[in-house]
Amino acid sequence: MTRNSASSPLDRLPDAWPDRAYSSFHTVGAVRWHVQQQGDGPTVLLLHGTGGSTHSWAACTASLARRYRVVAIDLPGHGFTQAADRAAGAPLPFGLAEMATAVAALLRHLDALPRFAVGHSAGMPVLMQLALQRDIAPQHLLGVCPALVAPPAWYVQLVAPVLAAVVESDAVAAGGAWVAQRTPLVRLMLESAGSSLTAPQFACYEWLCRQPDHVHAALSMMSRWDLPALMRDAAALRTPLTLLAGRGDRWVPLPALRRAAARLPTATLVDVPGGHLLPEERPDEVLARIEGP
């Protein structure tokens, strides 16, 4: 996967990047967003998970675009979404509420309020936060292998702040990217998800994990989120939720997700064969549930 010279934002995308022809960049506030849009009709919003990007949905987008306007974005710091003024050193919104607010501003800029919204892994908490803030009011939310299994409160209060100071440093991010480039760490990590990927799918993750900014964003998201608070608030959600689980998912194990789903009054849990990367491994299962169970 080659890279062009960086004469424009679009030139940062490798030539073979999935759905590259539908990419555009939009500066909203402090963030310059990478967005992919295709198709016409009611809007379907696609949010990837930690360490992912728009490429996570490439196996789904062509089918969806036959009936919908498909809007897929790179979350802050991920993929090709960066600070609008990197030289100024302004921080990107990595906290859950901050990130949801920033996504809401982008959706207003795009005039893209979704009828259906789909979140993979950590993308689902962002969608739930958006709904709780009343920034979106979709007919249905679909969480694919949703990262709703929260750490205990003592971890959030005591350990996470200390850990954040370490893992979010530029040195750690650069070191992680260096390791990804010179060791089989990325392959081992993806294999631990319980999914089987094609060579081109794997190549996208490998390329991303060699980018220090992307690594920094993934670590920052994981260190700053307060999922126990989200789950407490989400009990008030009235939007229909479908939680699609992979029976072989080793990152969000099915028993733990069942317990989380039981706390959400409008949630329906469906389990299918596959691991954590279902949008790439089993796009048919995802597509079949966009509009509801």
Backbone hydrogen bonds in HBPLUS format (Angstrom, degrees):
<---DONOR---> <-ACCEPTOR-->    atom                        ^
c    i                          cat <-CA-CA->   ^        H-A-AA   ^      H-
h    n   atom  resd res      DA  || num        DHA   H-A  angle D-A-AA Bond
n    s   type  num  typ     dist DA aas  dist angle  dist       angle   num
A0007-SER N   A0005-SER O   2.90 MM   2  5.82 135.1  2.10 108.5  95.1     1
A0011-ASP N   A0008-SER O   3.01 MM   3  5.27 130.9  2.25 104.7 118.0     2
A0012-ARG N   A0009-PRO O   3.06 MM   3  5.56 159.5  2.10 111.8 118.4     3
A0013-LEU N   A0010-LEU O   3.11 MM   3  5.76 157.2  2.17 115.4 121.3     4
A0017-TRP N   A0014-PRO O   3.02 MM   3  5.30 164.0  2.05 120.1 120.3     5
A0020-ARG N   A0017-TRP O   3.14 MM   3  5.43 138.5  2.32 144.6 136.7     6
A0022-TYR N   A0019-ASP O   2.98 MM   3  5.66 161.4  2.01 121.4 127.2     7
A0023-SER N   A0020-ARG O   3.07 MM   3  5.26 167.4  2.08 117.3 118.4     8
A0037-GLN N   A0022-TYR O   3.22 MM  15  5.60 149.8  2.31 143.2 141.5     9
A0024-SER N   A0035-VAL O   2.81 MM  11  5.40 140.5  1.97 156.6 167.0    10
A0035-VAL N   A0024-SER O   2.93 MM  11  5.40 173.7  1.93 161.5 162.9    11
A0026-HIS N   A0033-TRP O   3.01 MM   7  5.12 150.8  2.09 136.2 145.4    12
A0033-TRP N   A0026-HIS O   2.77 MM   7  5.12 160.5  1.80 149.5 142.6    13
A0028-VAL N   A0031-VAL O   2.91 MM   3  5.59 159.2  1.96 169.9 171.0    14
A0031-VAL N   A0028-VAL O   3.22 MM   3  5.59 167.4  2.24 128.2 129.2    15
A0084-ALA N   A0030-ALA O   2.82 MM  54  5.17 171.4  1.83 121.8 123.9    16
A0032-ARG N   A0082-GLN O   2.81 MM  50  5.43 174.1  1.81 163.8 165.5    17
A0082-GLN N   A0032-ARG O   3.07 MM  50  5.43 146.4  2.19 151.4 152.6    18
A0074-ASP N   A0034-HIS O   3.03 MM  40  5.60 157.3  2.09 163.0 164.0    19
A0036-GLN N   A0072-ALA O   2.78 MM  36  5.18 164.0  1.80 162.6 165.4    20
A0072-ALA N   A0036-GLN O   2.90 MM  36  5.18 171.3  1.91 157.8 160.8    21
A0038-GLN N   A0070-VAL O   3.11 MM  32  5.33 147.7  2.22 138.7 147.9    22
A0070-VAL N   A0038-GLN O   2.76 MM  32  5.33 173.3  1.77 169.0 166.6    23
A0069-ARG N   A0042-PRO O   2.94 MM  27  5.75 159.7  1.99 128.5 135.3    24
A0115-ARG N   A0043-THR O   2.88 MM  72  5.56 152.4  1.96 141.5 147.9    25
A0116-PHE N   A0043-THR O   3.34 MM  73  6.74 166.1  2.36 155.7 159.5    26
A0044-VAL N   A0069-ARG O   2.86 MM  25  6.15 157.8  1.91 158.7 160.8    27
A0071-VAL N   A0044-VAL O   2.96 MM  27  6.17 169.3  1.97 167.2 166.1    28
A0045-LEU N   A0116-PHE O   3.03 MM  71  6.50 158.6  2.08 151.0 154.2    29
A0118-VAL N   A0045-LEU O   2.80 MM  73  6.09 166.5  1.82 166.2 170.1    30
A0046-LEU N   A0071-VAL O   2.90 MM  25  6.16 158.9  1.94 158.7 158.7    31
A0047-LEU N   A0118-VAL O   2.90 MM  71  6.31 161.4  1.94 161.4 167.3    32
A0120-HIS N   A0047-LEU O   2.93 MM  73  6.35 164.3  1.95 169.0 173.7    33
A0052-GLY N   A0049-GLY O   2.99 MM   3  5.36 160.8  2.02 133.4 134.0    34
A0056-SER N   A0053-SER O   2.98 MM   3  5.77 163.0  2.01 123.6 128.1    35
A0057-TRP N   A0054-THR O   3.07 MM   3  5.93 168.3  2.09 126.8 129.5    36
A0058-ALA N   A0055-HIS O   3.15 MM   3  5.21 170.9  2.16 112.3 115.0    37
A0060-CYS N   A0057-TRP O   2.80 MM   3  5.38 160.7  1.84 124.6 131.4    38
A0061-THR N   A0057-TRP O   3.17 MM   4  6.18 143.5  2.30 156.4 166.2    39
A0064-LEU N   A0060-CYS O   3.18 MM   4  6.36 164.8  2.20 155.7 160.4    40
A0065-ALA N   A0061-THR O   2.86 MM   4  5.94 155.8  1.91 155.0 161.1    41
A0066-ARG N   A0063-SER O   3.31 MM   3  5.68 158.3  2.36 106.4 112.8    42
A0067-ARG N   A0064-LEU O   3.02 MM   3  5.85 161.5  2.05 123.8 128.5    43
A0068-TYR N   A0064-LEU O   2.91 MM   4  5.80 149.4  2.00 152.7 161.0    44
A0078-HIS N   A0075-LEU O   2.91 MM   3  5.42 155.4  1.97 136.9 144.6    45
A0077-GLY N   A0081-THR O   3.08 MM   4  5.34 127.7  2.36 117.9 131.4    46
A0081-THR N   A0078-HIS O   3.03 MM   3  5.79 173.1  2.04 156.2 154.7    47
A0088-ALA N   A0085-ASP O   3.13 MM   3  5.56 139.7  2.30 107.0 117.2    48
A0089-GLY N   A0086-ARG O   3.10 MM   3  5.36 149.7  2.20 104.5 113.6    49
A0099-MET N   A0095-GLY O   2.80 MM   4  5.85 160.0  1.84 154.6 160.6    50
A0100-ALA N   A0096-LEU O   2.96 MM   4  6.16 162.4  1.99 152.0 156.7    51
A0101-THR N   A0097-ALA O   2.99 MM   4  6.17 158.7  2.04 147.2 152.9    52
A0102-ALA N   A0098-GLU O   2.99 MM   4  6.24 153.6  2.06 146.7 153.9    53
A0103-VAL N   A0099-MET O   2.89 MM   4  6.16 158.6  1.94 153.1 159.0    54
A0104-ALA N   A0100-ALA O   2.90 MM   4  6.11 156.2  1.95 148.5 155.2    55
A0105-ALA N   A0101-THR O   3.10 MM   4  6.39 151.5  2.18 143.0 149.7    56
A0106-LEU N   A0102-ALA O   3.11 MM   4  6.44 153.6  2.18 145.7 152.7    57
A0107-LEU N   A0103-VAL O   2.92 MM   4  6.26 159.1  1.96 154.6 160.1    58
A0108-ARG N   A0104-ALA O   3.03 MM   4  6.32 154.5  2.10 148.7 155.1    59
A0109-HIS N   A0105-ALA O   3.01 MM   4  6.24 154.4  2.07 143.5 151.0    60
A0110-LEU N   A0106-LEU O   2.90 MM   4  6.20 148.2  2.00 150.8 159.9    61
A0111-ASP N   A0107-LEU O   2.92 MM   4  5.86 111.5  2.40 133.0 149.7    62
A0112-ALA N   A0107-LEU O   2.95 MM   5  5.10 167.2  1.97 147.9 152.0    63
A0111-ASP N   A0108-ARG O   3.10 MM   3  4.84 146.8  2.21  94.5 104.7    64
A0139-GLN N   A0115-ARG O   2.74 MM  24  5.59 148.3  1.84 146.1 153.1    65
A0117-ALA N   A0140-HIS O   3.31 MM  23  6.70 158.3  2.36 158.9 165.0    66
A0142-LEU N   A0117-ALA O   2.94 MM  25  6.33 164.1  1.97 159.7 164.6    67
A0119-GLY N   A0142-LEU O   2.90 MM  23  6.35 160.3  1.94 163.9 170.5    68
A0144-VAL N   A0119-GLY O   2.85 MM  25  6.11 162.6  1.88 149.9 156.0    69
A0123-GLY N   A0120-HIS O   2.79 MM   3  4.97 161.8  1.82 134.9 132.0    70
A0121-SER N   A0144-VAL O   2.93 MM  23  6.16 165.4  1.95 158.8 160.8    71
A0124-MET N   A0121-SER O   3.20 MM   3  6.00 155.9  2.26 120.0 124.4    72
A0147-ALA N   A0121-SER O   3.04 MM  26  4.57 172.2  2.05 101.2 100.2    73
A0127-LEU N   A0123-GLY O   3.15 MM   4  6.47 156.2  2.21 146.6 152.5    74
A0128-MET N   A0124-MET O   2.90 MM   4  6.18 159.9  1.94 158.5 164.5    75
A0129-GLN N   A0125-PRO O   2.90 MM   4  6.06 155.5  1.96 146.8 153.2    76
A0130-LEU N   A0126-VAL O   2.93 MM   4  6.18 154.7  1.99 147.5 154.7    77
A0131-ALA N   A0127-LEU O   2.95 MM   4  6.23 154.6  2.01 148.1 154.5    78
A0132-LEU N   A0128-MET O   2.87 MM   4  6.12 155.6  1.93 146.5 153.7    79
A0133-GLN N   A0129-GLN O   2.91 MM   4  6.10 149.6  2.00 147.6 155.5    80
A0135-ASP N   A0130-LEU O   2.92 MM   5  5.26 157.7  1.97 164.5 160.7    81
A0134-ARG N   A0131-ALA O   3.00 MM   3  4.83 150.5  2.09  97.9 107.0    82
A0141-LEU N   A0240-PRO O   2.99 MM  99  6.31 164.4  2.02 164.0 169.1    83
A0242-THR N   A0141-LEU O   2.89 MM 101  6.35 154.2  1.96 159.2 167.6    84
A0143-GLY N   A0242-THR O   2.79 MM  99  6.13 168.9  1.80 168.0 171.9    85
A0244-LEU N   A0143-GLY O   2.75 MM 101  6.03 162.5  1.78 164.1 170.3    86
A0145-CYS N   A0244-LEU O   2.64 MM  99  5.78 173.2  1.65 168.7 171.0    87
A0148-LEU N   A0146-PRO O   2.93 MM   2  5.61 130.7  2.18 106.6  91.7    88
A0155-TYR N   A0152-PRO O   3.05 MM   3  5.51 131.4  2.30 108.5 120.6    89
A0156-VAL N   A0152-PRO O   3.33 MM   4  6.75 158.3  2.38 150.1 155.6    90
A0157-GLN N   A0153-ALA O   2.97 MM   4  6.18 160.3  2.01 157.7 162.7    91
A0158-LEU N   A0154-TRP O   2.95 MM   4  5.75 156.4  2.01 140.9 147.3    92
A0159-VAL N   A0155-TYR O   2.97 MM   4  4.87 126.0  2.27 117.1 132.9    93
A0160-ALA N   A0155-TYR O   2.85 MM   5  6.00 168.8  1.86 164.6 164.1    94
A0163-LEU N   A0159-VAL O   2.88 MM   4  6.07 166.8  1.90 162.1 166.6    95
A0164-ALA N   A0160-ALA O   2.80 MM   4  5.87 153.9  1.87 153.5 160.2    96
A0166-VAL N   A0163-LEU O   3.00 MM   3  5.31 137.7  2.18 104.6 116.6    97
A0167-VAL N   A0163-LEU O   2.91 MM   4  6.17 166.4  1.93 173.1 170.0    98
A0168-GLU N   A0164-ALA O   3.06 MM   4  5.65 155.0  2.12 144.0 148.6    99
A0169-SER N   A0166-VAL O   3.28 MM   3  5.77 166.4  2.30 114.3 118.2   100
A0173-ALA N   A0169-SER O   3.12 MM   4  6.46 164.2  2.15 152.9 157.2   101
A0174-ALA N   A0170-ASP O   2.86 MM   4  6.03 166.0  1.88 152.5 156.5   102
A0175-GLY N   A0171-ALA O   2.85 MM   4  5.98 151.7  1.93 141.5 150.2   103
A0176-GLY N   A0172-VAL O   2.81 MM   4  6.03 153.3  1.88 148.4 155.6   104
A0177-ALA N   A0173-ALA O   2.99 MM   4  6.27 157.8  2.04 150.3 155.7   105
A0178-TRP N   A0174-ALA O   2.93 MM   4  6.14 152.7  2.01 143.7 151.6   106
A0179-VAL N   A0175-GLY O   2.93 MM   4  6.16 160.8  1.96 151.2 155.7   107
A0180-ALA N   A0176-GLY O   2.95 MM   4  6.14 156.3  2.00 145.5 152.4   108
A0181-GLN N   A0177-ALA O   3.09 MM   4  6.28 142.0  2.24 141.7 150.8   109
A0182-ARG N   A0178-TRP O   3.20 MM   4  6.39 138.6  2.38 143.5 153.9   110
A0182-ARG N   A0179-VAL O   3.19 MM   3  5.26 130.5  2.45  97.0 109.7   111
A0183-THR N   A0179-VAL O   2.95 MM   4  5.67 127.7  2.23 155.9 160.8   112
A0188-LEU N   A0184-PRO O   3.02 MM   4  6.27 166.6  2.04 160.0 164.2   113
A0189-MET N   A0185-LEU O   2.83 MM   4  6.00 157.3  1.88 153.1 159.8   114
A0190-LEU N   A0186-VAL O   2.94 MM   4  6.15 167.0  1.96 155.6 158.1   115
A0191-GLU N   A0187-ARG O   2.90 MM   4  6.05 157.4  1.95 150.1 156.8   116
A0192-SER N   A0188-LEU O   3.09 MM   4  6.24 138.4  2.27 137.9 148.1   117
A0192-SER N   A0189-MET O   3.13 MM   3  5.20 127.7  2.42  94.6 108.2   118
A0193-ALA N   A0190-LEU O   3.04 MM   3  5.32 156.0  2.10 106.4 114.0   119
A0194-GLY N   A0191-GLU O   3.24 MM   3  5.81 166.7  2.26 114.1 118.2   120
A0276-HIS N   A0193-ALA O   3.02 MM  83  5.28 160.6  2.06 134.5 140.8   121
A0202-PHE N   A0198-THR O   2.96 MM   4  6.22 163.9  1.99 156.8 161.2   122
A0203-ALA N   A0199-ALA O   2.95 MM   4  6.12 152.6  2.03 147.6 155.5   123
A0204-CYS N   A0200-PRO O   3.30 MM   4  6.58 142.6  2.45 142.8 149.7   124
A0206-GLU N   A0202-PHE O   2.97 MM   4  6.22 161.1  2.00 155.6 161.8   125
A0207-TRP N   A0203-ALA O   2.94 MM   4  6.08 158.5  1.99 145.3 150.4   126
A0208-LEU N   A0204-CYS O   2.99 MM   4  6.22 166.6  2.01 152.7 156.2   127
A0209-CYS N   A0205-TYR O   2.92 MM   4  6.04 163.9  1.94 153.3 157.3   128
A0210-ARG N   A0207-TRP O   3.16 MM   3  5.41 154.6  2.23 105.2 113.0   129
A0211-GLN N   A0208-LEU O   2.94 MM   3  5.46 164.9  1.96 120.1 123.5   130
A0214-HIS N   A0211-GLN O   3.07 MM   3  5.41 121.2  2.43 108.6 122.4   131
A0215-VAL N   A0211-GLN O   3.11 MM   4  6.43 162.0  2.15 157.9 163.3   132
A0216-HIS N   A0212-PRO O   2.85 MM   4  6.03 163.4  1.88 153.4 158.1   133
A0217-ALA N   A0213-ASP O   3.00 MM   4  6.21 156.1  2.06 144.3 150.3   134
A0218-ALA N   A0214-HIS O   3.04 MM   4  6.31 161.6  2.07 151.7 156.1   135
A0219-LEU N   A0215-VAL O   3.03 MM   4  6.27 167.0  2.05 156.9 159.9   136
A0220-SER N   A0216-HIS O   2.91 MM   4  6.03 155.4  1.97 148.0 155.5   137
A0221-MET N   A0217-ALA O   2.99 MM   4  6.17 162.8  2.02 153.0 156.4   138
A0222-MET N   A0218-ALA O   3.24 MM   4  6.43 169.1  2.25 148.5 151.2   139
A0223-SER N   A0219-LEU O   3.07 MM   4  6.21 143.2  2.21 143.1 152.8   140
A0224-ARG N   A0220-SER O   3.12 MM   4  6.13 138.8  2.30 148.6 157.0   141
A0230-LEU N   A0226-ASP O   3.28 MM   4  6.65 156.9  2.33 144.9 151.5   142
A0231-MET N   A0227-LEU O   2.88 MM   4  6.11 165.2  1.90 161.7 164.3   143
A0232-ARG N   A0228-PRO O   3.07 MM   4  6.28 150.0  2.16 142.4 150.4   144
A0233-ASP N   A0229-ALA O   3.03 MM   4  6.29 165.9  2.05 153.2 156.3   145
A0234-ALA N   A0230-LEU O   2.73 MM   4  5.85 152.1  1.81 152.6 161.8   146
A0236-ALA N   A0233-ASP O   3.07 MM   3  6.02 169.6  2.08 125.7 129.0   147
A0237-LEU N   A0234-ALA O   3.00 MM   3  5.20 163.1  2.03 110.1 115.7   148
A0241-LEU N   A0266-THR O   3.22 MM  25  5.84 176.9  2.22 128.0 128.4   149
A0268-THR N   A0241-LEU O   2.89 MM  27  6.22 140.9  2.05 140.5 152.0   150
A0243-LEU N   A0268-THR O   2.82 MM  25  6.06 167.9  1.83 155.8 158.9   151
A0270-VAL N   A0243-LEU O   2.88 MM  27  6.14 166.7  1.90 161.6 162.4   152
A0245-ALA N   A0270-VAL O   2.76 MM  25  6.08 168.8  1.77 161.8 165.9   153
A0272-VAL N   A0245-ALA O   2.90 MM  27  6.28 157.1  1.96 164.7 169.2   154
A0249-ASP N   A0246-GLY O   3.02 MM   3  5.07 167.3  2.04 113.1 114.5   155
A0247-ARG N   A0272-VAL O   2.85 MM  25  5.87 163.4  1.88 161.0 163.7   156
A0248-GLY N   A0274-GLY O   2.75 MM  26  5.32 148.4  1.85 157.3 156.4   157
A0257-LEU N   A0253-PRO O   3.04 MM   4  6.32 154.7  2.11 152.7 160.8   158
A0258-ARG N   A0254-LEU O   2.88 MM   4  6.10 151.6  1.96 155.9 163.5   159
A0259-ARG N   A0255-PRO O   3.24 MM   4  6.57 153.3  2.32 143.0 148.8   160
A0260-ALA N   A0256-ALA O   3.11 MM   4  6.44 151.9  2.19 142.8 150.5   161
A0261-ALA N   A0257-LEU O   2.82 MM   4  6.03 161.6  1.85 153.8 158.7   162
A0262-ALA N   A0258-ARG O   3.08 MM   4  6.26 145.6  2.20 143.9 152.0   163
A0263-ARG N   A0260-ALA O   3.06 MM   3  5.52 154.7  2.12 110.8 118.6   164
A0264-LEU N   A0261-ALA O   3.03 MM   3  5.36 166.5  2.05 115.2 119.4   165
A0267-ALA N   A0264-LEU O   3.11 MM   3  5.45 169.8  2.12 122.7 124.5   166
A0280-GLU N   A0277-LEU O   3.17 MM   3  5.83 142.7  2.31 117.6 126.3   167
A0281-GLU N   A0277-LEU O   2.96 MM   4  6.03 159.9  2.00 150.5 156.4   168
A0282-ARG N   A0278-LEU O   2.66 MM   4  4.92 158.2  1.71 135.0 142.9   169
A0285-GLU N   A0282-ARG O   3.08 MM   3  5.62 132.2  2.32 112.6 123.1   170
A0287-LEU N   A0283-PRO O   2.87 MM   4  6.07 172.6  1.88 161.2 162.3   171
A0288-ALA N   A0284-ASP O   3.08 MM   4  6.11 149.8  2.18 140.2 147.8   172
A0289-ARG N   A0286-VAL O   3.06 MM   3  5.54 157.4  2.12 113.0 120.1   173
A0292-GLY N   A0289-ARG O   3.27 MM   3  5.07 150.3  2.36  96.8 105.5   174
